[in-house]
Amino acid sequence: MRADELLEAGDMDGRRVWLRVLEAVRELSSKELPKGTAVH
């Protein structure tokens, strides 16, 4: 995982960005809507 590589290299900002990207991908690929959202 890229975030692990960045952690080993000491790039905490880069790691943080990749973890946010991973979370966004999980949200976008989820079949359930997040709480408090509506379909337009």
Backbone as numpy.savetxt, mean C-alpha at the origin, in Angstrom:
# Nx Ny Nz CAx CAy CAz Cx Cy Cz
10.22 -8.61 -1.86 9.38 -7.43 -1.86 10.27 -6.19 -1.86
9.89 -5.24 -2.65 10.68 -4.02 -2.80 10.82 -3.28 -1.47
9.79 -3.24 -0.66 9.86 -2.55 0.63 10.93 -3.16 1.52
11.09 -4.47 1.48 12.13 -5.14 2.27 13.52 -4.77 1.78
13.67 -4.68 0.46 14.96 -4.28 -0.09 15.32 -2.86 0.35
14.34 -1.98 0.34 14.59 -0.61 0.75 14.91 -0.52 2.24
14.26 -1.34 3.04 14.55 -1.38 4.47 16.00 -1.80 4.70
16.43 -2.83 4.01 17.82 -3.30 4.14 18.82 -2.24 3.71
18.43 -1.41 2.73 19.31 -0.35 2.25 19.24 0.89 3.13
18.32 0.89 4.11 18.19 2.04 5.00 17.33 3.16 4.45
16.63 2.92 3.37 15.77 3.94 2.75 14.37 3.86 3.34
14.18 4.52 4.48 12.89 4.44 5.18 11.79 5.18 4.43
12.11 6.29 3.77 11.10 7.01 3.00 10.63 6.17 1.82
11.56 5.55 1.11 11.19 4.69 -0.01 10.36 3.51 0.45
10.72 2.93 1.57 9.97 1.81 2.13 8.54 2.22 2.45
8.41 3.39 3.06 7.08 3.91 3.43 6.21 4.09 2.18
6.80 4.61 1.12 6.06 4.81 -0.14 5.58 3.47 -0.68
6.46 2.47 -0.72 6.07 1.16 -1.26 5.01 0.48 -0.41
5.05 0.69 0.90 4.01 0.11 1.76 2.66 0.78 1.49
2.68 2.07 1.21 1.44 2.77 0.86 0.90 2.29 -0.48
1.79 2.05 -1.43 1.39 1.52 -2.73 0.74 0.15 -2.55
1.35 -0.69 -1.75 0.81 -2.02 -1.50 -0.59 -1.94 -0.89
-0.77 -1.07 0.07 -2.09 -0.91 0.70 -3.12 -0.41 -0.32
-2.75 0.51 -1.19 -3.66 1.01 -2.22 -4.06 -0.11 -3.18
-3.11 -0.95 -3.56 -3.42 -2.07 -4.45 -4.40 -3.02 -3.77
-4.19 -3.29 -2.50 -5.13 -4.16 -1.76 -6.53 -3.57 -1.74
-6.61 -2.27 -1.49 -7.93 -1.63 -1.45 -8.60 -1.68 -2.82
-7.85 -1.40 -3.87 -8.42 -1.38 -5.21 -8.83 -2.76 -5.69
-8.16 -3.79 -5.23 -8.48 -5.14 -5.68 -9.51 -5.84 -4.79
-9.91 -5.18 -3.71 -10.89 -5.75 -2.80 -12.27 -5.79 -3.45
-13.02 -6.80 -3.16 -14.38 -6.91 -3.69 -15.39 -6.25 -2.75
-14.96 -5.85 -1.57 -15.83 -5.18 -0.61 -15.54 -3.69 -0.60
-16.60 -2.90 -0.43 -16.43 -1.46 -0.33 -15.93 -1.10 1.06
-15.03 -0.12 1.15 -14.61 0.34 2.47 -15.79 0.97 3.22
-15.78 0.89 4.52 -16.84 1.48 5.34 -16.95 2.98 5.06
-18.18 3.46 5.01 -18.42 4.88 4.81 -18.36 5.33 3.36
-18.33 4.40 2.41 -18.28 4.77 1.01 -19.59 4.41 0.32
-19.85 5.06 -0.81 -21.05 4.78 -1.57 -20.68 4.64 -3.04
-21.46 3.86 -3.77 -21.25 3.70 -5.19 -22.07 4.77 -5.90
-21.44 5.45 -6.83 -22.14 6.52 -7.56 -22.64 6.01 -8.87
